[in-house]
Each structure stands twice: as C-alpha cells, then as structure tokens.
C-alpha cells in the first residue's frame, strides 16, 4: 500500500469518532503489551517537548508469526481527549499516515508473537503544535476498526508550575487523604481571561478514573494562578502498589508462589493476597503502577525473547462484595476498569480470581473497588489508605485563547 493512500475520507472518520474520549488501549485480542514512552527510558510518561530532540517509541506484540501490514495515523485532540477540529496540515508536517516496517519474530518462546515498533516524530512526520495526540493503529486501511490506540502529549513550556502535597487536607488532618496546592507562574505569558482560557488536568499515578478537571483558580493575578484549598484536589492516599517479578523461568521471583510448565505454556501463580487491615502505614518502594518487560535469560533482545505467561491472581476476602466490583489496577492495563482487569468471585474458595496473559517482566498492581453506578474506583476498601503513601501526580496546563481552535499544552509538572 502506498503511504499516501487513504481511501476513507477524513471527515467520515472525524464524524465517527469526534465525541469519543480517547485513551491508550488495546482493541484486538491478539495485540498485547502496547507501550508508549520516551525512547531509551523506562517508566517515562508519553510526553515530548515541541521542537526538541525527544523521540517517542511505540511498540506492541501480535500473537502470531504471521506478518501484518499495520498502518498508523495521528490525530490531534482537545484537552479532554476528544478529537480537535484541526485539519492534519495544521498540526502535522510531512505525511499524515505511516506504515510499520520495523518488526521481529519471537525466538524460542512458548507463545509465538511478532514485535512491532515505530517512533514519533520521524523523518516523514513531525508535529507543528502542542497538545494531546492520538495514534490509531490499524490494518489493511481499516482505520474505522483500529487494533490499538496510543495517546501522548506534546508540550511547549510557557508557564512554571509549582505544586505542594499536604496531609492536612480540608476534610481531615493526617489521615487517609492527600491534597494538592498548585501555583502556575505565568512568566509574562499573556492571558485575557484565565478562568475561561486555562484548563487543568491532574492525574494520580496516571489514572483516568479519578483524574481532576474543570477546576478554576482560587486566586489569580497577572503573574500567577493559584489553586489552593480546593476540595476537588483532595485524593485518596491509597497504599503502595503490590508487585511481582517473573523475569526468569528458573527462579521463583518476588511475589510469586510457583511457576509451572504445562507442556504448552507457563502458568505463574502469585502468592495469595489478602485485605490490608493494618492501621499503620508500611513504607515499601514501588513504581506507582508501572511495569517493565525483562527476561533474565535473554541472549540478545528482551523484546523478542521474553515469553508470555498465564498469570493467576487471587485475593482472599471470605465473602464477595455485593455493592460493587473488584479490579486489578495498574499500567499493565493502562489503568482501565474493564473486562481485562475485572476479577470474578469463587464462592467455594472465598476469594476473587483472575488470570491474565502477561509478558515476562516486573509488574506493579493494586486491587481497586468500584462501587455500583460509579466511575471512580477506591483503593481504601481493599488496600487501605494513608496520607504517607508515595503517589505520583502529573499536572497538565492547557490554554485556548479567545478565538483559538485548539488547546495548547503550555506546561506539565510531575511531583511525588
């Protein structure tokens, strides 16, 4: 297929997806381990600076040795991750689509797969403006039916963000919650009406279910915007993430009970988890939900030598929760509350179980409780909640001036 071939009109795709809120996710059952981040850096946010040398690397596996002709197309998004109304030549330089030519077959693995990879920007595509971007990955020109979606942001730093995290919140003192106070220094950046032009997004550990949006400044001046003493910026402290290491087939790593080979593939059984009932916070290092692909016995390329294993999670509760559902939270599933992460209760065993096919490496995870009718999960019910917990907060500042047609990303700050 020629690179400039695009049989479906752009306006059709735009109308089809214009109200969709995008997030990184896998949309086809044979696609696994979709990753997006700075090239050569583990655990990085999917974020690059405009007109810099930053390179994003997007990679994923397809569970076969059949070579697929994958194509990707880049779309610009608003601050709320719906598609913007810009035409591609307003936000992209060069081609608007690209074919994925970089692939390699897995070697000596029980699950056959093909590893695909591409980078952005590249010699044939670059970004003209800042903001949010969505990459749709699809096959045989079927853009209306993508197999995966990867989301990232491009920032043009214009403001200075200072944030402080405190335990003495507006609802309790040194208890279960954490509160953010944020100051945005404008550094001479011109705003006509900050309350209508500035949009803020605040995420805890890159979660989207409990992200904060649509907050207004508590105080403002020509020099800065202050967001202090806002109840919307109170987050559940939660607890440190649980973790396990299955980077070896010969050594039972941390968090594992046993590894079994069943003549076809490997089964990994984690140690049985229980509810956290301690009233005291226990400090332990974690990666705030992230994971890393790793295989200790690899000879050359971890990406093609690491195997896939059936990972068995179990959480003993004694009785089920009838007022909500239990999910396994973490970046392994892009923090989504869906069928991939939802656990099922086994009445005979008195525990919640879930089996997930994962690539070898180290993983952080938590058990989240989602009350019926709610969209925001709670960590406290199962894991406990403490003000001392080390969480990572990311603050995104967007600006759409009067008459503007898109949301510029003018500042990003990460604190923990």
Secondary structure, DSSP 8 states (H G I E B T S, - for coil): --TT---S-HHHHHHHHTT-----EE-STTEEEEEEEETT-TT--SEEETTSS--EEEEEEESSSS---EEEEEEEE-TTSSB-S--HHHHEEE-SEEE--EEEE--S-SS--EEEEEEESBTTEEESS-EEEEEEEEETT-GGG-SEEEEEEEE---SEEEEEEESB-SS-BSSSEEEEEEEEE-TT---S-HHHHEEEEEEETT-STT-EE----SEE-SSEEEE-S-GGGEEE-----EEEE---SSS--TTEEEEEE-SSSEEEEE--EE----SS-------TT-EEE--TT-SS-HHHH--EEEEEEEEE-SS--SSEEEEEESGGGTT--STTTB-EEETTTTEEEEEEEEESEEEEEEEEEEETT-SS-BSHHHH---TT----EEEEEEE--TT-SS-EEEEEEEE-
